[in-house]
Amino acid sequence: MTASPPDHSHDASTGRASLGGERSLAAARIGIGLIQGLLLYFLWRSAGQGGGLNDALAWPATQPPLFAALALACAFTPVMLLAAVGRLSVRTLALWGVIAAAALALLGWHDAAQQTRDYFRPPYLRFPVIAFSAAALFIAHHLIVPAVASRRWIADFDDYFDTAWKAGVQLVLSLGFTGAFWLLLFLGAALFRIIGLSFLSDLIGEEWFAIPVTCLVFAIAVQLTDVRAGLIRGVRTVALMLLSWLLLVITVLVAGFLAALPFTGLDGLWKTGSATALVLSAAAALIILVNTAYQDGREDNLPPVVLRGAVRVAAVLLTPLIVIAVWGLSLRIGQHGLTPDRIIASACALVGAVYAAGYGWAALSPFWKKTEWMKPLERANVAAAVLTVAVILALFSPLLDPARMSVGDQVARLNRGAVSATEFDYAFLRFDAGKTGKAALADLAKSSDAEVARLAKQAQTTSSRYDVEQATVPPRTPHIAVWPTDAALPAGFVSPVPSGDPRYACQKAADCMATVRDLNGDGKVEILLADSYRIALFAQGADGAWAHQGDYRIAYCGAGPNNVRDLLKDPQTAPVAPIWPDLSTPRGSGRLQPEQDCPAPAVVNP
């Protein structure tokens, strides 16, 4: 019996194929890139070639949830398939591709279906959904591939490390290759333009060319980097070495920060308004750089002694950082309730707590148990990765929808009196909480509390966040000086006014000055109210109320009083007919805005 020749079509340990395998892999990746490009171009065309306000939409862009689902799935699933080709069997690859695309589509569908924004155009997706979906797919993919290759639910940590960090380097290099390709195209187009040829400029400006070609070039870049596995590992080794030494820097900075807190207190940190985000960012930096130093944990990859010490210290420092982040979140939530941002931050803190517990155990366990250097870190990484994927899927699905949870908490705070009717954030329900928020706002508009019902109804009918926020500010009686000093303002002018009225800023008599004049000669008086930078005009309506008509903004031209209020005292301040009339149009009248507010200097002939 003669032995059959060995099959060298694929090297399972590296993912690199022989010449025949390379051709198959290249064909598969080019096909995936072209299909992705065509799908994205189809979505682009349906969105009116970019989703401009005046562009006509076509199917599926006319169905926001469907379009968002397709956009998210078509943007990320092919990228995952490019990385998985040659590493998974065709059947496994197809199954994983369907599951990943379905999960992404459901996340996109849910995000778009919950939104009711006034400006709602393709791709109908919020940035957090896009970013966290990409992160979840990357993590999940690099949990699955090593597990499938080893035929176990949980693979060895060095397999996870090798697969994930290699893919990260490939992704960065492929994106860089694609960017360089387009830079060269633009350079070539510029060269042709200087000799009067614009065909290349016209070509690269066409979406039917640009979108598919970008996806194709990216797929080619993935193929080129994949068949040079040794080169990728070399680049990865250099990158990890450089990044690992940055661990010393961040460890010293974080240790100094924590050491200074007992002397400075936390008040300054809370006043920033972004303390939790800053602390969680520092924790994330520590986690990433600890892993660049630890790598796969094998003996031949042990870092120098100084870095091993930094890894232990950094692992311990994670715990106080997470404690501070959780403390800050608990204070903000206790004071102001839940918001989507605070819920997402809480989820990040939960994942951070898993890292902190695992890394702290790995750093301190040698004091009571003999273990390999930082070995428990590996289990913490795998557990945190699984938790991260689960949390992202829960947060951006109906299961733990941040908007729904936030609306429920905020309304409950209002109902139990933790926040007053005028302090409640109606703008959040109207503009940031999607359909759940609008439904809650409709319920509040039927509230038995007259003030809550009034403010909720006002929020329902406005398209301006500023108007909603200002409606909750209580009216205030202004204090206004009068010129001449022996004059008196008409009855009703000095009365409680809302915050949007220019009189609201007149907290003391020195802030504002008013004078009564008949500006248009109709026999009825108007009032000019001057503050530090404008003169506001008020006229009395048919109902007797004084209404703000507009402002005179007067430039300082080097002559006359510096203080706008003093201009009311000057006898030269008087009505004057405009040089140019208003222009009437079908959209309303328009007023000429002078090119210069100050007169041109006189030219003196020598």
Disulfide bonds with the S-S distance in Angstrom:
Cys506-Cys512 1.96
Cys557-Cys598 2.01
